Every structure is written in C-alpha cells, then in structure tokens.
Amino acid sequence: MSLLQRDVPQDAFAELSCFQMEFYACLTQRPDALCELSDALLCADGPVRTLVELKSGWST
C-alpha cells in the first residue's frame, strides 16, 4: 500500500518535501545521482550488496 492510500496528514508530505530539498542542497557533488541512489536505497525490498544492483532497477 502506498503512502498516498493511507490517511497521512498533508503537513507530513510538506515536511518530507522540505527535507528532500535541504538534503539536495547539502550535496555538493553529483546531487542528482546521490538523491537517486538514496531514493533507491529507501525503496529497496531487502539488503543491498552493491550500488550497481540498485541502479539497474531504476529507469531514467
């Protein structure tokens, strides 16, 4: 079940969006790639052995 199907307060989504923007601003080198990898890590079904494993599951 996705978060959008649950009763999540709207301010929680705003807070997450703010966190993502601040996190992105902290990344000085290759912020797009690092954000993409962090999203993939958070969405992984289980333990991750290599970063290549993550990248292969996400389309650009």
PDB file of N, CA, C and O in Angstrom, chain B, residues numbered from 101:
ATOM      1  N   MET B 101       0.853  -1.179   0.000  1.00  0.00           N
ATOM      2  CA  MET B 101       0.000   0.000   0.000  1.00  0.00           C
ATOM      3  C   MET B 101       0.896   1.239   0.000  1.00  0.00           C
ATOM      4  O   MET B 101       1.817   1.348   0.809  1.00  0.00           O
ATOM      5  N   SER B 102       0.625   2.140  -0.886  1.00  0.00           N
ATOM      6  CA  SER B 102       1.443   3.350  -0.947  1.00  0.00           C
ATOM      7  C   SER B 102       1.002   4.348   0.110  1.00  0.00           C
ATOM      8  O   SER B 102      -0.092   4.248   0.664  1.00  0.00           O
ATOM      9  N   LEU B 103       1.859   5.297   0.376  1.00  0.00           N
ATOM     10  CA  LEU B 103       1.530   6.333   1.350  1.00  0.00           C
ATOM     11  C   LEU B 103       0.334   7.165   0.915  1.00  0.00           C
ATOM     12  O   LEU B 103      -0.401   7.687   1.753  1.00  0.00           O
ATOM     13  N   LEU B 104       0.141   7.288  -0.368  1.00  0.00           N
ATOM     14  CA  LEU B 104      -0.965   8.099  -0.856  1.00  0.00           C
ATOM     15  C   LEU B 104      -2.318   7.470  -0.534  1.00  0.00           C
ATOM     16  O   LEU B 104      -3.330   8.169  -0.497  1.00  0.00           O
ATOM     17  N   GLN B 105      -2.345   6.164  -0.302  1.00  0.00           N
ATOM     18  CA  GLN B 105      -3.593   5.483   0.010  1.00  0.00           C
ATOM     19  C   GLN B 105      -3.908   5.521   1.503  1.00  0.00           C
ATOM     20  O   GLN B 105      -5.028   5.196   1.897  1.00  0.00           O
ATOM     21  N   ARG B 106      -2.973   5.899   2.320  1.00  0.00           N
ATOM     22  CA  ARG B 106      -3.174   5.963   3.763  1.00  0.00           C
ATOM     23  C   ARG B 106      -3.619   7.365   4.158  1.00  0.00           C
ATOM     24  O   ARG B 106      -3.517   8.314   3.381  1.00  0.00           O
ATOM     25  N   ASP B 107      -4.111   7.468   5.378  1.00  0.00           N
ATOM     26  CA  ASP B 107      -4.501   8.769   5.916  1.00  0.00           C
ATOM     27  C   ASP B 107      -3.285   9.453   6.528  1.00  0.00           C
ATOM     28  O   ASP B 107      -3.065   9.386   7.737  1.00  0.00           O
ATOM     29  N   VAL B 108      -2.506  10.103   5.689  1.00  0.00           N
ATOM     30  CA  VAL B 108      -1.295  10.794   6.132  1.00  0.00           C
ATOM     31  C   VAL B 108      -1.582  12.290   6.105  1.00  0.00           C
ATOM     32  O   VAL B 108      -2.055  12.814   5.096  1.00  0.00           O
ATOM     33  N   PRO B 109      -1.303  12.972   7.194  1.00  0.00           N
ATOM     34  CA  PRO B 109      -1.535  14.423   7.211  1.00  0.00           C
ATOM     35  C   PRO B 109      -0.746  15.124   6.099  1.00  0.00           C
ATOM     36  O   PRO B 109       0.393  14.757   5.814  1.00  0.00           O
ATOM     37  N   GLN B 110      -1.354  16.122   5.481  1.00  0.00           N
ATOM     38  CA  GLN B 110      -0.705  16.851   4.389  1.00  0.00           C
ATOM     39  C   GLN B 110       0.596  17.502   4.836  1.00  0.00           C
ATOM     40  O   GLN B 110       1.527  17.617   4.040  1.00  0.00           O
ATOM     41  N   ASP B 111       0.680  17.931   6.096  1.00  0.00           N
ATOM     42  CA  ASP B 111       1.909  18.566   6.552  1.00  0.00           C
ATOM     43  C   ASP B 111       3.071  17.579   6.584  1.00  0.00           C
ATOM     44  O   ASP B 111       4.227  17.998   6.530  1.00  0.00           O
ATOM     45  N   ALA B 112       2.792  16.280   6.670  1.00  0.00           N
ATOM     46  CA  ALA B 112       3.862  15.284   6.623  1.00  0.00           C
ATOM     47  C   ALA B 112       4.508  15.278   5.239  1.00  0.00           C
ATOM     48  O   ALA B 112       5.729  15.171   5.123  1.00  0.00           O
ATOM     49  N   PHE B 113       3.692  15.395   4.189  1.00  0.00           N
ATOM     50  CA  PHE B 113       4.236  15.449   2.832  1.00  0.00           C
ATOM     51  C   PHE B 113       5.027  16.738   2.619  1.00  0.00           C
ATOM     52  O   PHE B 113       6.063  16.722   1.956  1.00  0.00           O
ATOM     53  N   ALA B 114       4.558  17.836   3.165  1.00  0.00           N
ATOM     54  CA  ALA B 114       5.273  19.109   3.052  1.00  0.00           C
ATOM     55  C   ALA B 114       6.609  19.026   3.777  1.00  0.00           C
ATOM     56  O   ALA B 114       7.618  19.541   3.295  1.00  0.00           O
ATOM     57  N   GLU B 115       6.612  18.377   4.936  1.00  0.00           N
ATOM     58  CA  GLU B 115       7.852  18.230   5.704  1.00  0.00           C
ATOM     59  C   GLU B 115       8.847  17.353   4.954  1.00  0.00           C
ATOM     60  O   GLU B 115      10.041  17.651   4.934  1.00  0.00           O
ATOM     61  N   LEU B 116       8.369  16.279   4.342  1.00  0.00           N
ATOM     62  CA  LEU B 116       9.242  15.411   3.559  1.00  0.00           C
ATOM     63  C   LEU B 116       9.818  16.163   2.366  1.00  0.00           C
ATOM     64  O   LEU B 116      11.002  16.028   2.059  1.00  0.00           O
ATOM     65  N   SER B 117       8.996  16.943   1.703  1.00  0.00           N
ATOM     66  CA  SER B 117       9.455  17.728   0.562  1.00  0.00           C
ATOM     67  C   SER B 117      10.535  18.716   0.980  1.00  0.00           C
ATOM     68  O   SER B 117      11.533  18.886   0.279  1.00  0.00           O
ATOM     69  N   CYS B 118      10.338  19.361   2.116  1.00  0.00           N
ATOM     70  CA  CYS B 118      11.324  20.308   2.644  1.00  0.00           C
ATOM     71  C   CYS B 118      12.631  19.586   2.963  1.00  0.00           C
ATOM     72  O   CYS B 118      13.712  20.086   2.651  1.00  0.00           O
ATOM     73  N   PHE B 119      12.531  18.407   3.586  1.00  0.00           N
ATOM     74  CA  PHE B 119      13.726  17.621   3.898  1.00  0.00           C
ATOM     75  C   PHE B 119      14.483  17.267   2.626  1.00  0.00           C
ATOM     76  O   PHE B 119      15.706  17.392   2.575  1.00  0.00           O
ATOM     77  N   GLN B 120      13.756  16.822   1.593  1.00  0.00           N
ATOM     78  CA  GLN B 120      14.400  16.441   0.338  1.00  0.00           C
ATOM     79  C   GLN B 120      15.133  17.622  -0.294  1.00  0.00           C
ATOM     80  O   GLN B 120      16.243  17.460  -0.800  1.00  0.00           O
ATOM     81  N   MET B 121      14.529  18.796  -0.270  1.00  0.00           N
ATOM     82  CA  MET B 121      15.185  19.980  -0.840  1.00  0.00           C
ATOM     83  C   MET B 121      16.438  20.353  -0.046  1.00  0.00           C
ATOM     84  O   MET B 121      17.459  20.707  -0.635  1.00  0.00           O
ATOM     85  N   GLU B 122      16.367  20.278   1.276  1.00  0.00           N
ATOM     86  CA  GLU B 122      17.528  20.597   2.103  1.00  0.00           C
ATOM     87  C   GLU B 122      18.632  19.561   1.928  1.00  0.00           C
ATOM     88  O   GLU B 122      19.812  19.911   1.885  1.00  0.00           O
ATOM     89  N   PHE B 123      18.258  18.292   1.827  1.00  0.00           N
ATOM     90  CA  PHE B 123      19.231  17.223   1.593  1.00  0.00           C
ATOM     91  C   PHE B 123      19.941  17.449   0.261  1.00  0.00           C
ATOM     92  O   PHE B 123      21.165  17.348   0.183  1.00  0.00           O
ATOM     93  N   TYR B 124      19.177  17.753  -0.780  1.00  0.00           N
ATOM     94  CA  TYR B 124      19.728  18.015  -2.108  1.00  0.00           C
ATOM     95  C   TYR B 124      20.708  19.187  -2.060  1.00  0.00           C
ATOM     96  O   TYR B 124      21.767  19.138  -2.687  1.00  0.00           O
ATOM     97  N   ALA B 125      20.361  20.230  -1.326  1.00  0.00           N
ATOM     98  CA  ALA B 125      21.215  21.416  -1.229  1.00  0.00           C
ATOM     99  C   ALA B 125      22.535  21.110  -0.524  1.00  0.00           C
ATOM    100  O   ALA B 125      23.533  21.788  -0.767  1.00  0.00           O
ATOM    101  N   CYS B 126      22.554  20.107   0.339  1.00  0.00           N
ATOM    102  CA  CYS B 126      23.778  19.732   1.066  1.00  0.00           C
ATOM    103  C   CYS B 126      24.766  18.975   0.182  1.00  0.00           C
ATOM    104  O   CYS B 126      25.957  18.922   0.489  1.00  0.00           O
ATOM    105  N   LEU B 127      24.286  18.400  -0.896  1.00  0.00           N
ATOM    106  CA  LEU B 127      25.138  17.584  -1.758  1.00  0.00           C
ATOM    107  C   LEU B 127      25.873  18.490  -2.735  1.00  0.00           C
ATOM    108  O   LEU B 127      25.260  19.113  -3.602  1.00  0.00           O
ATOM    109  N   THR B 128      27.180  18.555  -2.589  1.00  0.00           N
ATOM    110  CA  THR B 128      27.964  19.478  -3.410  1.00  0.00           C
ATOM    111  C   THR B 128      28.441  18.852  -4.718  1.00  0.00           C
ATOM    112  O   THR B 128      28.724  19.571  -5.676  1.00  0.00           O
ATOM    113  N   GLN B 129      28.532  17.538  -4.771  1.00  0.00           N
ATOM    114  CA  GLN B 129      28.998  16.861  -5.977  1.00  0.00           C
ATOM    115  C   GLN B 129      27.954  15.841  -6.415  1.00  0.00           C
ATOM    116  O   GLN B 129      27.539  14.999  -5.618  1.00  0.00           O
ATOM    117  N   ARG B 130      27.536  15.907  -7.652  1.00  0.00           N
ATOM    118  CA  ARG B 130      26.588  14.959  -8.244  1.00  0.00           C
ATOM    119  C   ARG B 130      25.306  14.779  -7.422  1.00  0.00           C
ATOM    120  O   ARG B 130      24.949  13.653  -7.075  1.00  0.00           O
ATOM    121  N   PRO B 131      24.626  15.862  -7.114  1.00  0.00           N
ATOM    122  CA  PRO B 131      23.438  15.752  -6.254  1.00  0.00           C
ATOM    123  C   PRO B 131      22.314  14.904  -6.859  1.00  0.00           C
ATOM    124  O   PRO B 131      21.626  14.189  -6.129  1.00  0.00           O
ATOM    125  N   ASP B 132      22.118  14.971  -8.179  1.00  0.00           N
ATOM    126  CA  ASP B 132      21.039  14.184  -8.794  1.00  0.00           C
ATOM    127  C   ASP B 132      21.285  12.688  -8.620  1.00  0.00           C
ATOM    128  O   ASP B 132      20.379  11.942  -8.249  1.00  0.00           O
ATOM    129  N   ALA B 133      22.509  12.259  -8.889  1.00  0.00           N
ATOM    130  CA  ALA B 133      22.839  10.838  -8.767  1.00  0.00           C
ATOM    131  C   ALA B 133      22.745  10.371  -7.318  1.00  0.00           C
ATOM    132  O   ALA B 133      22.245   9.279  -7.050  1.00  0.00           O
ATOM    133  N   LEU B 134      23.219  11.185  -6.388  1.00  0.00           N
ATOM    134  CA  LEU B 134      23.168  10.794  -4.980  1.00  0.00           C
ATOM    135  C   LEU B 134      21.737  10.748  -4.451  1.00  0.00           C
ATOM    136  O   LEU B 134      21.402   9.874  -3.651  1.00  0.00           O
ATOM    137  N   CYS B 135      20.906  11.662  -4.881  1.00  0.00           N
ATOM    138  CA  CYS B 135      19.492  11.627  -4.472  1.00  0.00           C
ATOM    139  C   CYS B 135      18.800  10.405  -5.062  1.00  0.00           C
ATOM    140  O   CYS B 135      17.991   9.761  -4.393  1.00  0.00           O
ATOM    141  N   GLU B 136      19.114  10.089  -6.303  1.00  0.00           N
ATOM    142  CA  GLU B 136      18.523   8.911  -6.936  1.00  0.00           C
ATOM    143  C   GLU B 136      18.933   7.641  -6.196  1.00  0.00           C
ATOM    144  O   GLU B 136      18.105   6.758  -5.971  1.00  0.00           O
ATOM    145  N   LEU B 137      20.205   7.546  -5.817  1.00  0.00           N
ATOM    146  CA  LEU B 137      20.665   6.376  -5.072  1.00  0.00           C
ATOM    147  C   LEU B 137      20.044   6.303  -3.685  1.00  0.00           C
ATOM    148  O   LEU B 137      19.693   5.216  -3.225  1.00  0.00           O
ATOM    149  N   SER B 138      19.904   7.427  -3.019  1.00  0.00           N
ATOM    150  CA  SER B 138      19.289   7.404  -1.687  1.00  0.00           C
ATOM    151  C   SER B 138      17.820   6.992  -1.788  1.00  0.00           C
ATOM    152  O   SER B 138      17.330   6.266  -0.923  1.00  0.00           O
ATOM    153  N   ASP B 139      17.109   7.439  -2.822  1.00  0.00           N
ATOM    154  CA  ASP B 139      15.725   7.005  -3.031  1.00  0.00           C
ATOM    155  C   ASP B 139      15.662   5.499  -3.281  1.00  0.00           C
ATOM    156  O   ASP B 139      14.791   4.810  -2.750  1.00  0.00           O
ATOM    157  N   ALA B 140      16.589   4.999  -4.091  1.00  0.00           N
ATOM    158  CA  ALA B 140      16.619   3.566  -4.381  1.00  0.00           C
ATOM    159  C   ALA B 140      16.910   2.756  -3.122  1.00  0.00           C
ATOM    160  O   ALA B 140      16.316   1.697  -2.917  1.00  0.00           O
ATOM    161  N   LEU B 141      17.814   3.239  -2.282  1.00  0.00           N
ATOM    162  CA  LEU B 141      18.105   2.544  -1.019  1.00  0.00           C
ATOM    163  C   LEU B 141      16.873   2.489  -0.127  1.00  0.00           C
ATOM    164  O   LEU B 141      16.578   1.453   0.469  1.00  0.00           O
ATOM    165  N   LEU B 142      16.165   3.585  -0.039  1.00  0.00           N
ATOM    166  CA  LEU B 142      14.978   3.639   0.815  1.00  0.00           C
ATOM    167  C   LEU B 142      13.846   2.760   0.296  1.00  0.00           C
ATOM    168  O   LEU B 142      13.004   2.311   1.073  1.00  0.00           O
ATOM    169  N   CYS B 143      13.819   2.512  -1.005  1.00  0.00           N
ATOM    170  CA  CYS B 143      12.737   1.720  -1.601  1.00  0.00           C
ATOM    171  C   CYS B 143      13.123   0.262  -1.837  1.00  0.00           C
ATOM    172  O   CYS B 143      12.306  -0.514  -2.333  1.00  0.00           O
ATOM    173  N   ALA B 144      14.343  -0.123  -1.494  1.00  0.00           N
ATOM    174  CA  ALA B 144      14.805  -1.492  -1.715  1.00  0.00           C
ATOM    175  C   ALA B 144      13.989  -2.473  -0.875  1.00  0.00           C
ATOM    176  O   ALA B 144      13.593  -2.163   0.249  1.00  0.00           O
ATOM    177  N   ASP B 145      13.745  -3.652  -1.428  1.00  0.00           N
ATOM    178  CA  ASP B 145      12.962  -4.675  -0.735  1.00  0.00           C
ATOM    179  C   ASP B 145      13.740  -5.364   0.379  1.00  0.00           C
ATOM    180  O   ASP B 145      13.143  -5.934   1.292  1.00  0.00           O
ATOM    181  N   GLY B 146      15.052  -5.317   0.310  1.00  0.00           N
ATOM    182  CA  GLY B 146      15.861  -6.000   1.314  1.00  0.00           C
ATOM    183  C   GLY B 146      17.272  -5.455   1.313  1.00  0.00           C
ATOM    184  O   GLY B 146      17.522  -4.355   0.820  1.00  0.00           O
ATOM    185  N   PRO B 147      18.199  -6.231   1.869  1.00  0.00           N
ATOM    186  CA  PRO B 147      19.600  -5.785   1.918  1.00  0.00           C
ATOM    187  C   PRO B 147      20.156  -5.540   0.514  1.00  0.00           C
ATOM    188  O   PRO B 147      19.797  -6.227  -0.443  1.00  0.00           O
ATOM    189  N   VAL B 148      21.025  -4.562   0.418  1.00  0.00           N
ATOM    190  CA  VAL B 148      21.649  -4.203  -0.855  1.00  0.00           C
ATOM    191  C   VAL B 148      23.128  -4.536  -0.767  1.00  0.00           C
ATOM    192  O   VAL B 148      23.814  -4.122   0.167  1.00  0.00           O
ATOM    193  N   ARG B 149      23.616  -5.294  -1.753  1.00  0.00           N
ATOM    194  CA  ARG B 149      25.026  -5.696  -1.756  1.00  0.00           C
ATOM    195  C   ARG B 149      25.907  -4.706  -2.504  1.00  0.00           C
ATOM    196  O   ARG B 149      27.033  -4.436  -2.088  1.00  0.00           O
ATOM    197  N   THR B 150      25.393  -4.162  -3.613  1.00  0.00           N
ATOM    198  CA  THR B 150      26.181  -3.219  -4.409  1.00  0.00           C
ATOM    199  C   THR B 150      25.288  -2.085  -4.902  1.00  0.00           C
ATOM    200  O   THR B 150      24.072  -2.240  -5.011  1.00  0.00           O
ATOM    201  N   LEU B 151      25.901  -0.953  -5.195  1.00  0.00           N
ATOM    202  CA  LEU B 151      25.149   0.174  -5.742  1.00  0.00           C
ATOM    203  C   LEU B 151      24.669  -0.104  -7.160  1.00  0.00           C
ATOM    204  O   LEU B 151      23.630   0.407  -7.578  1.00  0.00           O
ATOM    205  N   VAL B 152      25.421  -0.910  -7.899  1.00  0.00           N
ATOM    206  CA  VAL B 152      25.029  -1.263  -9.263  1.00  0.00           C
ATOM    207  C   VAL B 152      23.696  -2.008  -9.236  1.00  0.00           C
ATOM    208  O   VAL B 152      22.858  -1.827 -10.119  1.00  0.00           O
ATOM    209  N   GLU B 153      23.511  -2.837  -8.229  1.00  0.00           N
ATOM    210  CA  GLU B 153      22.260  -3.574  -8.061  1.00  0.00           C
ATOM    211  C   GLU B 153      21.073  -2.610  -7.957  1.00  0.00           C
ATOM    212  O   GLU B 153      20.007  -2.873  -8.514  1.00  0.00           O
ATOM    213  N   LEU B 154      21.255  -1.522  -7.260  1.00  0.00           N
ATOM    214  CA  LEU B 154      20.202  -0.519  -7.121  1.00  0.00           C
ATOM    215  C   LEU B 154      19.940   0.181  -8.439  1.00  0.00           C
ATOM    216  O   LEU B 154      18.791   0.325  -8.856  1.00  0.00           O
ATOM    217  N   LYS B 155      20.995   0.612  -9.086  1.00  0.00           N
ATOM    218  CA  LYS B 155      20.879   1.407 -10.302  1.00  0.00           C
ATOM    219  C   LYS B 155      20.171   0.627 -11.405  1.00  0.00           C
ATOM    220  O   LYS B 155      19.414   1.209 -12.183  1.00  0.00           O
ATOM    221  N   SER B 156      20.405  -0.675 -11.482  1.00  0.00           N
ATOM    222  CA  SER B 156      19.825  -1.456 -12.571  1.00  0.00           C
ATOM    223  C   SER B 156      18.309  -1.573 -12.463  1.00  0.00           C
ATOM    224  O   SER B 156      17.647  -1.861 -13.461  1.00  0.00           O
ATOM    225  N   GLY B 157      17.745  -1.359 -11.281  1.00  0.00           N
ATOM    226  CA  GLY B 157      16.307  -1.475 -11.106  1.00  0.00           C
ATOM    227  C   GLY B 157      15.547  -0.191 -11.348  1.00  0.00           C
ATOM    228  O   GLY B 157      14.316  -0.201 -11.319  1.00  0.00           O
ATOM    229  N   TRP B 158      16.224   0.904 -11.582  1.00  0.00           N
ATOM    230  CA  TRP B 158      15.564   2.207 -11.735  1.00  0.00           C
ATOM    231  C   TRP B 158      15.798   2.733 -13.134  1.00  0.00           C
ATOM    232  O   TRP B 158      16.936   2.804 -13.600  1.00  0.00           O
ATOM    233  N   SER B 159      14.728   3.098 -13.797  1.00  0.00           N
ATOM    234  CA  SER B 159      14.891   3.679 -15.132  1.00  0.00           C
ATOM    235  C   SER B 159      15.100   5.179 -15.023  1.00  0.00           C
ATOM    236  O   SER B 159      14.689   5.803 -14.044  1.00  0.00           O
ATOM    237  N   THR B 160      15.738   5.752 -16.028  1.00  0.00           N
ATOM    238  CA  THR B 160      15.994   7.196 -16.020  1.00  0.00           C
ATOM    239  C   THR B 160      15.046   7.922 -16.910  1.00  0.00           C
ATOM    240  O   THR B 160      15.119   9.146 -17.022  1.00  0.00           O
TER     241      THR B 160
END
